């Protein structure tokens, strides 16, 4: 086999790659917008401020209603695929296809024994499991740990040559080139997928139309009770993977994929040139590209248990990377908005704006509105009151009270459905978690311009794995 090109997408479809963070035309549009806002602020400061607040208020109202719709639609019978044990047993009468499993690792020697155990625990024929541990060639501690283990016959090590950019998707692209299966799934080093997940994913593909290119498993955490941060994190994941993503799947909308446990039809993944090695949230970007190419994603009722980040500094670095990747993804796919609209359709285009652009926008503007709310409750300045005419004030008050209640309620509902009763009371403090997300959002925004391809790695192994 020829030496694989881990930058294939950037070379073959540069318009879909984040290698160039902002195109020249995008920089020109941003410059024109900035000048227009400055001129408007000088000429008509009150009107400009009121228009900005009105726009943001309408955005908040839209997001509030959108979240409610997703939760409601997630109750649709087709929102998530279920396969009872009897159906899995019946399928055992026929040969199972080969599934390739990619596990990118970097400086995680302590995770290897638990990872191998999790891979062996997968209830799938050993001869049909094609596992690659994607190890950086200069990662001596992890390579040494792997050499000391008695790896199962279905596990092989693929060395990733050190090169720029040092990202997970670049490693996955090399693994993709050497994959031997009909289907492919990504797992992270700390993942503990439920034993029947591979079988359920195969059944999901076999029972779906050929245009279903991806099956996303639900993600959650095996250490939700470690501290307050992991409690917030587990509630967020419960709401996102158990309700909002199934709602998106039921609507056949753009789905920002999770970073792990997404199963693909291998030929389609190769057709799309794999992952963007320059995008630090490659999963979100791939979910958009799948939809643009006319493919769909389904959710399957199986869970992969991960380790929730329990350290605030590492959590901020991880969230910064995720949000920076959302910025990259938004900028890439908005290079030609008209083409994006024609490929996704009006509904898909609006989903993209809310799911990708909306996440970034809300993280950046939230501190501004929190500051105005605090200023109003403490000092009641007349100048601030002038910015909120009667109808706008009413809508903003609705967002402040009803909107925040709805967002907290959705997290609590996710906890309830997961039977995380012990997380209900801590999640009444979710607004503190939002402050941390906005801090990470501004950090991501600044880092996008200074160091767009920096991969701030999350430290795992802080919590000893336990059986969920």
FENCORUR-V765479 format. One line per field, one symbol per residue. ss: DSSP state (a for helix, b for strand, c for the rest). burial: 1 if it has 24 or more other C-alpha atoms within 12 Angstrom, else 0. A space follows every 10 residues. Layout:
ss=???
burial=???
//
This chain:
ss=cccccccaaa aacaaacccc cccaaaaaaa aaaaaaaaaa aaacaaaaaa aaaaaaaaaa aaaaaaaaaa aaaccccccc bcccaaaaaa acccccccbb bbbbbcccaa aaaaaaaaaa accccaaabb bbbbbbccca aaaaaaaacc ccccbbbbbb cccccccaaa aaaaaaaacc ccbbbbcccc cbbcccaaaa aaaaaacccc cbbbbbbbbb bccccccaaa aaaaaaaaaa aaaaaaaaaa cccccccccc cbbbbaaaaa accccccccc caaaaaaaaa aacccbbbbb bbbbbbcccc caaaaaaaaa aaaaaaaaaa aaacccaaaa aaaaaaaaaa aaaaaaaaaa aaaaaaaaaa aaaaaaaaac caaaacccca aaaaaaaaaa aaaaaaaaaa aaaaaaaccc aaaccaaaaa aaaaaaaaaa aaaaaaaaaa cccccccccc cccccccc
burial=0000111111 0000111111 1100000000 0000000000 0000000011 0011011011 1111011111 1111000011 1110000100 0000011111 1111111111 1111110111 0111000111 1111110000 0110110000 0101111111 0000111111 1111111111 1111111111 1111111111 1111110000 0111111111 1111110111 1111111111 1111111111 1111111111 1111110111 0111111111 1111111111 1111111111 1111111111 0100111111 1111111111 1111100001 0011000110 1111111111 1111111011 0110000000 0001001100 0100111011 0011011111 1111100101 0011011111 1011111111 1111101100 1111111111 10101000
//
